[in-house]
Amino acid sequence: MNLRGIDPRDTVWEQDFARYRVYFWDVPAVTAHEYEVMEDVDVDELLAWTARYAADRGWTYTVYAAVTDGDGPGLIRLAGILGDPFAEGPHIVRTGDADAWRREGVAVLRVEDPVHQPDETSRVAGRLALALDRAEAEAESRSHRETDTGHLLLGILDEPDGAVAAALKGFGVSVSAVRSAVEQCWDTKPWRSFRVQPGAFPPFSIEAGEAREYAAELARGAGHDMQPEHLFLAMLNGRRRGPGQEALHHLGLTSRQARESLAARLLG
């Protein structure tokens, strides 16, 4: 590290807080979760929270300061992964250096030209993709900071003429009853700090991520494409409890007999 002495009088202004953006990289799923911090926080607090949040999910991350110069809005990396975490290629650079980097043939990422990696919903069967979209919309509409198993459950049950809703009806459980049970669980759930940028879907919770992984195992074992039925059964049999599992438990659907009967109805 090469240092030089400076005269602090050579600057004409300073500010206590910056505008931060946090990008989480789910490399195995080739998925990026990108957010802007919507309140004033110290960078030490932000970095500690980001590292902890990423570690809980097995993700990596990059933290940026969002700035504007003569070329327009851009990002300055403060910590985390340098460049594209999914492949060699684009680099994040100071916007003032962008033209020079381009002349060298290096692809430059800019705020107005972000790279959006393919979401997992583009690689799963269509019905499940729609269920995941509905789950994320449920979380966003409530300003929830995570898409948890409660949102997943509602996304599955809101499928028109869905097999899961029909199977629950056979147990005398309506979609409205499930929604009420989930909302009761949310009433007692503490939400994480840091609001997400409006219009950005919150990331999946640990429990929701594990449910998706287990659903993929169930589908592979049966030689099927992953569908909402697999995700529902994964939540029903999940080792970790989130709002979705708690709601199903309160409705009496997690007993061994109920689980086996529902699996028989949904998977034949």
N, C-alpha and C positions, 0 to 999 in steps of 0.2 A: 504494500500500500504506500503510494507516494503522496506525501503531504507538503504543503507550503503554507507559510504564514500569510495572513490576510489582514487588511484594515476593515473592521466591521462597519465603518462609515461609508463603504462603497455601495451599500444598498439603500434604497429610498423608502421601502415599505416592508412590512411583515404581517402575517396573520396567524392566529392561534390554531385554526383548524383548516383542514383541506377537505375537498370532496373526494371520497374514496369509492373505488369499485373493487369488488371481490369476485373472482372467478374460481369456482370449484371444478376440478377435473376428475371425472369418473372414467378413468382410462379403460378398464375392462369393458365398460358399456359404451365406450366412445361417445360420452355425453358430457356437455358443459352446462353448468348452472351459474348464471352470470347475474350479479346484483349490484345495485348502488346503495350505499349506506345513506339513509335519509335523515340523519341527525348528527350533531356535533359530537365526536368521540375522539379521545386521545389515540394516537397511532399505536401506543403500547397495548392499550386495551383491545383495540381492533385486531392486532396481530395475535394476541393471546387467544381471543375468542375464535378467530379464523383457524388457527392451528388445532385447537381442541375440537372444533366442529368437523374439520376435515378428517382428523384422526379417528373420530367416532364412526366414520363411514368408510374408512379405508380409501379416502380420496387424497389428491394433492390439491394445491391451490396457488394462485397468484394474487397479490394485493397491489393495486395501482392507486396513484393519485391522478385524478382527472384534471386536466389543465387545458387552457386555451392560449394559443399564441397567434402569430400572424397568419399561420397556415390553417387555423381552425382548431376544433377540439381534438385532443389526443390523450394518451396515457403515459405515465411514467411509472415503471415498475419499482415497487418498494421492497417486496419480499416474495419468495416463492419461485415457482417454475419460470424459467426464461424461455420465451418463444412458444412455439406450438408444442403442447405436451403429447400430442398424438402422433406426430411425425416430424422429421426434419423439414424445415422450409421457412415459414413466416417468422419474423422476429418483431418484438415490440421495441420501438425506438422512440427517442424524443422526437416530437413532431418537427422541431426545427431542423433535425438531421434527416428527415424523411426523403427529401429529394436526392441527397447524396447517396443514401442507401439504395434508392431505386436505380440510380445511375450505375451502381455496382451489380445490378441484377438481383437484388434481394427483395423478396416480397415483404411489404410492410403492412402490419395490421393497424387500422385507424378506428376510432370510435364510430365514425360514420360508415365504416366498411367492415363490420365484424365478421368473424368466421363462426358460423353456427354448425356445430357437429350434428350428425344425424341422431335424433332422439330414439330411444329404445322402442317407442311406439311405432316407428316406421319399419321395425323389423319383426314385429309380432303379428299374429293373425288379426284381421280387420276388426272383429267384434271386440277383442281385448284392447286394441288401440283406442277405440271409441270409449270404452269403459275407463281407461286411464285418462283420456282427455276430460271426461266428465268428473273424475275424481280431482284432477288438478283444478278444474273450474270451481268445484265445491270449496276447495281450500282458498283459492284466490278471492272468491266472493265474500268469504268471511274474514279476509285479511289474516288468515292463519299462517304461521311461519314455516309450517311443514305440511306436506301431503302425507297424512298418516293412514292407518288401516281403517279408520272411520270413514274418511273420504273415499278410500278404495271400495269399501262396502256399499256406500251410497252410489258410487259410479257404476258398480255392477248391477245393483237393483233397479237403477233407472233405465236399464235396457228395455226397449219396447218388446213385449212378448218374450222376455228373457226366461231362460230355463231355471235360473236360481230363484227368481221371484215366484215362479210357478211351484217349485219344490217347497219353498217356505210356506206357500199358501196351503199345501197339503198338510203341513204341521199346524195350521191355524194361525200362522204368523203373517201379518200384512206388511207391506213395504212401509206404510206410515208408522207402524209399531216399531220397526227397526230404526227408522229415522229418528223417532222420539228417543229411543234408547241410546243411540249414538250421540245425540245432542245433549242428553243428560251426562254422558261421560265427558264430553267436551267442557261442560260447565265446571268440572273439577280439575281440568288439565291445565297446568301452568305452561305458558307459551314462552319461547325463547326471546332474547333481546334482539334488537335490530329489525326494523321494518324492512320488508322487501319492496323493491321498486314497483309501483303500480303497473299492472300488465305483465309482470314476470311471474311465472308459476313457481311456488315454493318447492324446494327440494323434497325428495321422499325421506320420511323418517327411517330410523334403523329398522323398526318393526315392519314397515311397509316394504323396505328393500329386502328383508329376509323373506317376507311372504312371496314376493315376486320370484326370488331364487328358488324357494321350495315349490312354487307353482310350475316353474320350468322343469324341475326334477320330476314332478308328477306327470307332466305332459310327455316328457321324454320316455319315462318308464312305460307309458301306455302307447307310445308310438304316435302321439297326436301333436298337432300344433297347439300352442298354449292359448287357452281361451278363458273367458271370465269364470267358467265353472272350476277350472284348476286353481285360479286365484282365490276363489271363495273357499274351496276345500283347504287350501294352504293356510288361510287365516283361521279356519275352523280348527285345524290341527296344529297351529303354530305354537312353538315353544315360548316365544316372547309375547307378552300381552300389550296391545295398544287399544285405543278406543273401539275399534271394530270388534276385536276379540271379546272385550268386556261387554259390549252390547249383546253379542251372540250368547255369552254366558248368562247374562241377566234374563234373556228370553228362553233359557232352558235348552239351548241348541248345542251345547258342547259336551253333553253326556256321550258315552261310548255308543249307546244304542242310537241316539239321534245322528251322530256323525256317520255311523255305518249306513244308516238308512238314507241319509242325504247323498252320500257317496254313490250308493247303488242307484238312486234316482238320476243323479247327474251324469254318471259315467257309464251306467248300464252294466 
